[in-house]
Amino acid sequence: MSSNKARLRSGSLRSLPHYASSSAVVEEKFHGRISPWFISVPLAIPGLRTRRLRIWMLNPRRMHQYFGRKRGYLLMVLIFAAMAFTTFALAKRFGTEEKTWPAFTGDPPTLVYRREDLQRIWTWEIASGHYPSRRRLPEQLGLKSVLDNPSLPPRRASLPPRFRAPSGPSTVHTHGIGPRRVYLDIQSHPPDVAYPPRPVPGSIADLDIVMEHCDFSEKKYVRDCLEFLRLGGGLDNGKRLRRGKMDDMKYIYLEQLDAGNETIPPEVAGEAPAIVTSVATTDPDSGLTKKRGVDWEVPPIALPSPPDYRPYASLSNPCDPESPRIFHMFWTGPFTDKPYLALLSFLFTQNTGLHLHDYPADTAGCRPQFWLWINPGPAAAVPNPSALHDMFAQLKSNPWAAPFLHPRFKDVIMFKLWNTTEQLDGVPELAKEWRTRESLFNSGGHVISVPPKKEDATSSSGSGNETEKAKADEDDILNRTGSKSSTSYDRLSVILSDMARFILCHRFGGIYLDADTIMLRDWEEMLGWKGAFAYRWSRLEKYNTAVLHLNKESALGTFLFRTALKNDLGILLSPCRTVTLTPNLDFHPMTVSRYLKEAYLEGLLLRLPDALFDSAWLNTEYYQRDRPPQPYFTDFADFFDTPLGISAAPHALGFDGFFKGAYSYHFHNYWWKPFDPPRNWPDLGSRFIAGERAARASARAATQSAVSVEEKPETEEGEDLIEDDQRDLDWSTVLKRTMESYVRGERPNMYGEWLEW
């Protein structure tokens, strides 16, 4: 006992284990007092031997007492790191010319244009009528003069200057000088109430109003957006329930030219707009974050004179060459049921005039066209001289494609041969430089390098090895022609399509649609809106370019192509998994989002809510499930394999109950899933029976080889038994069969028009 007391008095208990949870109490017992939080450290001052500079800092001993040794060290490291970052951020914000807070997003800057060039782009687009919006302009542009906007009507009332609020450092509004807008109350009238009326030719959707009712950022529900779209668009066709005054639901308008309200003043028509510069500063590009390692784009961006804005009412021909009614789609590989249904949906919804025996030359509307661009073979292959002839021969022999070669569709559906070389040469912004790029296949920084083609060596192996080699070569990423399953995804074609959509819209104008898109209503008022648009990437403030409207030869297009050329270093993953940098062109939607955000040009490519084109997306990502739209999909696969709990809806509601109000539906790939498994062939009637027979035989052979069961006796041609059909029809099946029945002549299209052969 005495020895224990001696050890206690001598303090030998300091060697006992140390517990962090009670470190403060234990240390207080041992030391008798708690150390202060801060201590002063004297530092010598050069030239003053007798004076010291005292620096106050955290006391490590106190940190150890309170938090424990390990936690104390970790906390001190975090505190010093935070202090270092704060010092760096303050120095960059207030000690540099850029005057910007540092951004640690992981993505390098992409901007290559000066502020003066960005002002030129905005000025050109506004003068061309490509900004029919009341949304504010970015203050970062530094515009000092109000720009005339020919696509925006004058304000109804304006306060005298002495009563207006003082303007900020830059102009954020435009001055409307355009025609008056008359908003339409579109609805069916008795007795024609079975189907909705066609949109009025030349009508335009006011997308500012659409944003007010549909913007996810403002907590708007997809369900409410679809109600707004179908009521304002007249899709209720006489089934409107009383909802009170409907003026707030009007979003479609016509432009009316009034006396004394010219679109463009005669003295400035056709002239290039003056460039508006900001107030002189030390650095005119202050606040812009330039791409590292490259110079500003020189010479300054060269733009032609902006085209005259011509309202629809002033056109001598309803088809404005500046705003063509063209839908583009890109396809690689064998023609399947996916582009088949996309084309059927075009015929079923758009104003093609096929209900008339002879399309009138003096019609008030512009007849839309669908251009399906076919890339023959693998995406990286070079078309041979007979590629065009071979393409049409393959389309003619394909049962899914052959019906659309019928002369009745020749004026509205056109098959185009895609040639990457010809297309890139057709873009002036790329023509002189794209050949210097080692690889064009880049999407989001992931690059696929295409090696030079090698001559095949003569193989001495047996036929079995040759067959296996051929199969392996076909499945190689460079040789794939379409996505046959989730494991053999044709990523190269997808990457090529990311670039193709911008090229096609820039060269020809119109709207690009991904091939996994189904049209659900007439797009007249969307085609009439002269601004560029894509839609939102679900919950993120990024773009999804599955739907893309870009004006022909626009300043915005020039910016995107030149920026992509200057941002041409991507990550190349070789077969050996080594990482290198390679020049390429990146038009992935996420990358395009960065291009536009860093240049303050997002306003020129309106990011519409995905409710308009992709109504199920938010639900599939666990958003808005408390009030989902109809139908309620929690996964994109529900379109093809509708869950049992909601499987009564497709057959009972039909096309009319599928996201009614939306302009299209995007089913997000699933190229390998048939729309109609029990009837996986084109069912278009006696005119196309030869293709149907071939497809039936192919489907029957595939089923018999995949499933070893006792064969049922074949029925007579055309006698399909209901017991052989799927009991609960999926949504994909219902949409396919509905549109096929229109071509067979068994029902009209969604607007009550019968196909006239």
Number of C-alpha atoms within 10 A of each C-alpha: 6 7 8 10 10 11 12 12 10 10 11 11 11 12 7 7 7 13 11 18 11 13 17 18 13 16 19 13 11 12 9 9 9 16 18 12 13 15 16 12 11 12 11 12 11 8 7 8 8 7 12 13 11 12 11 11 11 14 15 17 17 20 22 19 20 20 18 19 18 11 14 19 15 11 13 15 12 12 13 11 12 12 12 11 13 12 12 14 16 15 15 16 16 12 12 11 14 17 15 18 14 14 11 7 7 6 9 14 17 24 25 26 22 20 22 19 21 21 20 21 24 24 23 24 22 25 26 25 25 24 25 20 23 16 12 11 20 16 15 18 25 23 25 17 15 14 21 21 28 28 29 24 20 18 10 5 6 9 8 7 8 7 8 9 8 8 9 10 13 18 19 21 19 21 16 21 20 25 25 20 16 13 19 19 17 21 22 20 12 9 7 12 15 16 19 22 20 22 23 16 19 21 21 24 23 20 22 15 15 21 18 12 23 25 19 23 11 10 10 17 21 30 19 15 25 23 20 21 25 22 23 25 27 24 26 24 21 17 14 13 8 7 6 6 7 12 11 10 20 21 23 25 20 22 21 16 17 10 7 7 15 13 25 20 12 8 7 9 16 16 13 15 18 10 16 17 17 19 12 7 8 8 9 17 19 16 16 21 19 20 17 11 6 12 11 14 15 10 7 13 17 12 14 11 14 20 17 16 21 18 21 21 15 12 10 8 15 18 17 15 11 18 19 21 20 19 22 25 26 25 23 23 17 16 18 19 21 21 21 19 25 22 23 20 24 24 24 27 21 22 24 21 20 19 16 13 11 9 13 10 8 8 12 13 20 18 20 23 22 23 19 21 19 22 27 24 18 20 29 22 15 14 18 10 8 8 17 16 10 13 17 18 12 15 19 17 12 17 26 23 22 19 21 20 15 13 10 14 15 12 14 19 22 16 18 17 19 21 18 20 13 10 15 20 15 15 19 13 17 18 14 11 12 19 13 10 14 15 20 24 28 28 25 16 21 16 26 24 18 13 10 6 7 6 6 6 6 6 9 8 8 8 10 9 12 13 11 11 12 12 11 11 13 14 16 13 18 20 17 23 25 24 19 15 12 12 7 15 20 24 19 23 25 22 22 24 25 22 21 23 24 21 23 23 23 23 19 18 24 25 27 25 21 24 24 18 24 24 23 24 24 20 20 23 21 19 22 22 22 22 25 22 24 24 24 23 21 22 14 10 14 20 29 21 25 22 21 24 27 29 25 20 19 23 24 22 22 20 21 16 22 17 21 22 18 19 22 20 19 23 18 20 15 12 7 6 8 9 12 12 13 19 22 28 29 29 27 22 19 18 20 21 20 19 23 21 15 17 22 21 21 20 19 22 21 22 22 22 26 27 31 21 25 25 32 27 24 23 21 18 13 11 16 17 15 9 13 19 23 16 19 20 21 19 18 18 16 20 20 19 18 23 17 10 7 14 17 15 18 23 16 12 12 14 19 15 15 21 26 22 27 22 22 23 21 21 23 15 17 18 19 16 17 17 25 22 15 13 19 17 23 26 23 19 16 11 12 16 16 13 23 20 16 16 20 18 13 13 16 14 11 11 12 12 9 9 8 8 9 7 7 6 6 8 9 7 7 9 8 12 8 8 7 9 13 13 9 17 20 25 26 21 23 20 23 21 19 20 25 21 16 20 23 16 15 13 16 19 22 26 20 17 19 18 20 13 11
